[in-house]
Amino acid sequence: MQGSFRAFLSHSSVIKSSVLQHVRMMDPVLRPLVFSRSQSVSSARIEEHGFESTTIADILKAKGKSADGSWLWCTMTDTVYDAVKSMTQHNVGALVVVKPGEQTSIAGIITERDYLRKIIVQGRSSKSTKVGDIMTEENKLITVTPDTKVLRAMQLMTVD
C-alpha cells in the first residue's frame, strides 16, 4: 500500500496539471458523470468556504468553464513519442491513459517522469515503445471522486 501512495505522491503535481488541462473532449454522454453539478464555483466561493467544503468537481468546474469537461488522454497503444508530443503541445506533465476503444475505462497515467526513467535512461525508443509498456498502472494510483472534498484529496497526496 505504501508503494501505491509513493507512486501517487511522485506523480501528484503532474496529475493535478493533467486533470486541470482541457484538450480532448470527453464523450458527451459521460460529461454528466464527471461534472454532475449544474453551476460552477468561482474562486471567491472557494476562498469563502475553504477546502473543507469545496469538492474536486467544484475545482474542475472553476478551472474548466471554457472547455466544459474536456481532458487530456491517450491510449495504451499510442506510442510514447505521440504521448510526449501531446504533453509538450499542451504544456502538461501527464496524460490519463485509457484502454483502446474505451474512453471510459482508465488504465493508468503516463508522466514526464515515466518517460525520463523508462525511455531516456534505459535507452529505449519512444517511437516504437507503447504507452502501455511504461505507464503507471491504474491499480497503483490513488484516485478520488468528483464529490471528494479538496482537503481530503490534499491529505491523500501528503501521506508518507
Salt bridges, closest charged atoms under 4 A:
GLU48 OE2 - HIS49 NE2 3.45
ASP58 OD1 - ARG37 NH1 3.10
ASP114 OD1 - LYS118 NZ 3.35
